[in-house]
């Protein structure tokens, strides 16, 4: 299957893109929609006249959410590893 050509609109500007499959297309369209919704929110709630400033604020919000999610995942992994170590020690004490 060849690449699909799609058109994404962000902040009123059109961006022609190529994607590998319909799942990737759906992801791109949902991401563009989320960006446009956040742009509207910032424009309504703050006195921001420059699109570049609004886009920078959007980028910061999305990047910070990604980093927070990554930190949470790391913490959850560390907690799971600690629990596995505790269980391993418990099993070892009963086997010896």
C-alpha positions, 0 to 999 in steps of 0.5 A: 500500500502506498502513502496516503496524501492528506491535508491538515489545517492548523491555525488556519494554515493548510499542511499537505502531508503523506501518511503510511496508513489510515491509523496514522491519518486518524492520529494526525487528524486528532492531533490537529484537532487537539491543537486547534482546540487548544489554540481557540482556548488560548485565544479566548482566555488570553490577550494573545494576538500573535499566532506564533505565541499561541503555537508556542504555548500549545507546544509547551503544553503538549510537551509538558503533558508528554514529559509528565506522562513519561515521569509517571510511567518511570515511577510506576515502573520503579514501583513495580520493580520494587514489588517484584524484588520484594516478592522474589525475596519472599519466595527465596526465603520460603524456598531456602 
